[in-house]
Amino acid sequence: MKVLTLVLALLTPSLAAAQIAGVPVDALTPDGMHRVDVNLPFHAGVQLFYAPEGQARATLRVDVEVGSDAADAADAAAWFVRTSAGALPRLDGVGDHARGASDLVAFVRDNVFVVVRPLTQGPDGVSIAHRLDDVIQRAPRGSTASAPVALPALTTGSNALQLPGWVLASNVEARGAASARRTRGGWVVSLGESAPYGLTVQTCDAMLRRRVTTLER
């Protein structure tokens, strides 16, 4: 318990820190690499996958959570501590607070929480974390609000879920008479006849700002 309390204290940013409005995703790409995938899980940071130039297999994953305020980043850090095995050593010189080593780094900078996970022995997590922290510090400051998402009208049967062009990544959770599946062309929502259903659509933009839209019928 003492170790957990210490880790939480080190990962919790100052609530008075200036707020970051969003982090430009393209600026995060490490030198010599390219982004090969983006995943948007519920209740976790945006997952960015990178591979060396000319290769398709990801060798690095970076999770970025842009909180609405510093408390959100602190909550994300606390969740990481609860769900990660072992206690990471303190890491100085990265973010407001950081822990980790070459194979895993977690840090908080103002209202942004970042986890760097090399997937092979090639990338050095510490040097990458330093670079990402520099990018985050240069990010614009202000409101974290993102564009609203207007869901199209859905009919019985299969519906292609058309999302705005600014959406970088999305995730859909269906309930009741609805089901959702991801296809190469995007999300498809299927509706049964005359039965209640619900949809929760999570999106993020190129500044890695989330928006959750819920539809109940």
C-alpha positions in Angstrom: 0.0 0.0 0.0 2.9 2.4 0.8 4.4 1.7 -2.6 1.1 2.4 -4.4 0.6 5.6 -2.5 4.1 6.8 -3.4 3.6 6.0 -7.1 0.2 7.8 -7.2 1.8 10.8 -5.6 4.6 10.9 -8.2 2.2 10.5 -11.1 -0.3 13.1 -10.0 0.2 16.5 -11.7 -0.4 19.9 -10.2 -4.1 20.8 -10.5 -2.9 24.4 -11.1 -0.9 23.6 -14.2 -1.8 25.3 -17.5 -4.2 23.2 -19.5 -3.3 21.7 -22.8 -6.1 21.9 -25.4 -5.0 18.9 -27.4 -1.9 17.1 -28.8 -1.4 17.1 -32.6 -1.1 13.5 -33.5 1.2 13.9 -36.5 3.8 15.7 -34.3 4.0 12.7 -32.1 5.4 10.4 -34.7 9.0 9.4 -33.7 11.8 10.1 -36.2 12.3 7.2 -38.6 8.9 5.7 -37.9 5.4 6.0 -39.3 2.0 5.5 -37.7 0.4 2.2 -38.7 -2.8 2.1 -36.6 -4.9 4.0 -34.1 -7.1 2.3 -31.5 -9.7 4.0 -29.3 -10.7 1.8 -26.4 -13.3 2.8 -24.0 -12.0 4.0 -20.6 -8.3 4.2 -21.7 -6.0 6.5 -23.7 -5.9 6.7 -27.5 -3.5 3.9 -28.6 -1.1 4.9 -31.4 1.0 2.2 -33.1 4.3 2.9 -34.9 6.6 0.9 -37.2 9.9 1.7 -38.7 9.7 3.4 -42.1 9.1 0.9 -44.8 7.7 -1.7 -42.4 4.2 -2.6 -41.4 4.7 -4.4 -38.1 4.4 -2.1 -35.1 7.3 -1.9 -32.8 6.1 0.9 -30.6 2.8 1.8 -28.9 2.0 5.1 -27.3 -1.1 5.7 -25.3 -2.2 9.4 -24.9 -5.1 10.6 -22.7 -5.9 14.3 -23.1 -7.9 15.0 -19.9 -10.4 17.8 -19.6 -8.3 19.0 -16.7 -5.4 17.9 -14.6 -7.6 15.7 -12.4 -8.5 13.6 -15.4 -4.8 13.0 -16.1 -4.3 12.1 -12.5 -7.2 9.6 -12.7 -5.7 8.0 -15.8 -2.4 7.7 -14.0 -4.0 6.1 -11.0 -5.8 3.6 -13.2 -2.5 2.7 -14.9 -0.8 2.1 -11.5 -3.7 -0.1 -10.4 -3.6 -2.2 -13.5 0.2 -2.4 -14.2 2.3 -5.2 -12.8 5.1 -4.2 -10.5 6.4 -0.8 -9.3 8.2 1.3 -12.0 11.2 3.3 -10.8 11.0 7.1 -10.7 12.1 8.8 -13.8 13.4 12.4 -13.7 13.3 14.9 -16.5 10.2 13.8 -18.2 6.8 15.5 -17.6 5.6 16.8 -14.3 6.0 13.3 -12.9 7.2 10.1 -14.5 8.1 6.5 -13.8 9.6 3.9 -16.0 12.6 2.6 -17.8 13.6 1.8 -21.4 10.8 -0.8 -21.8 7.9 1.1 -20.3 7.5 4.8 -19.4 4.4 6.6 -17.9 4.3 10.3 -17.4 1.9 13.2 -16.8 2.3 16.6 -18.3 -0.4 19.0 -17.1 -3.7 17.4 -18.2 -2.1 14.8 -20.5 -1.2 11.3 -19.5 1.2 9.3 -21.7 2.4 5.7 -21.7 5.2 4.6 -24.0 5.5 0.9 -24.7 8.2 -0.5 -27.0 6.9 -3.7 -28.4 10.3 -5.0 -29.4 13.9 -4.4 -28.1 14.6 -1.7 -30.7 12.9 1.5 -29.5 14.1 3.1 -26.3 11.1 4.2 -24.2 13.0 6.9 -22.2 14.3 8.8 -25.2 11.0 8.6 -27.0 9.2 9.8 -23.8 11.5 12.9 -23.7 10.7 13.7 -27.3 6.9 13.3 -26.8 7.1 15.5 -23.7 8.7 18.2 -25.8 5.9 18.0 -28.3 3.2 18.1 -25.6 4.8 21.2 -24.0 4.5 23.0 -27.4 0.9 22.0 -27.9 -1.8 24.7 -27.9 -3.4 25.7 -24.6 -7.0 26.3 -23.8 -10.3 24.4 -24.0 -10.2 20.7 -24.7 -13.7 20.7 -26.3 -13.9 18.9 -29.6 -16.4 19.1 -32.5 -19.8 17.6 -31.8 -20.8 14.3 -33.4 -24.3 14.2 -35.0 -25.4 10.6 -35.5 -27.4 9.8 -38.7 -30.9 8.5 -38.6 -30.9 4.7 -38.4 -33.4 2.2 -39.9 -34.2 -1.4 -39.4 -31.5 -3.6 -40.9 -27.9 -2.7 -41.6 -26.7 1.0 -41.4 -23.3 2.3 -42.3 -22.4 4.7 -39.6 -21.2 7.8 -41.4 -18.9 9.9 -39.1 -17.5 13.4 -39.8 -14.2 13.6 -41.8 -12.4 15.0 -38.8 -12.7 11.7 -36.9 -9.3 10.1 -36.5 -10.6 7.0 -34.7 -13.8 5.7 -33.3 -15.4 2.9 -31.2 -19.0 1.9 -31.0 -20.9 0.0 -28.2 -24.4 -1.3 -29.0 -27.2 -2.3 -26.7 -30.6 -3.8 -26.8 -31.8 -4.5 -30.4 -28.7 -3.0 -31.9 -25.4 -4.6 -32.8 -22.3 -3.0 -34.2 -19.3 -4.3 -36.1 -16.2 -2.7 -37.5 -15.5 -3.2 -41.3 -12.8 -1.9 -43.6 -15.2 0.8 -44.6 -16.1 1.8 -41.1 -18.7 0.9 -38.5 -22.0 -0.9 -39.4 -24.9 -0.9 -37.0 -27.7 -3.4 -37.4 -31.1 -2.8 -35.9 -33.9 -5.2 -35.1 -37.6 -4.3 -35.6 -39.5 -2.3 -33.0 -37.3 -2.9 -30.0 -35.4 -0.4 -27.8 -31.7 0.0 -28.6 -28.8 2.2 -27.5 -25.6 3.3 -29.0 -22.5 4.8 -27.5 -20.1 6.3 -30.1 -16.7 7.4 -29.0 -14.5 9.5 -31.3 -11.3 11.3 -31.2 -9.9 14.0 -33.5 -6.4 14.7 -34.8 -5.7 16.6 -31.5 -6.5 13.4 -29.6 -9.5 15.0 -28.0 -12.3 12.5 -27.2 -16.0 12.9 -27.5 -18.7 10.4 -26.4 -22.1 10.6 -28.1 -25.0 8.4 -26.8 -28.2 7.6 -28.6 -31.2 5.8 -26.9 -34.4 4.8 -28.7 
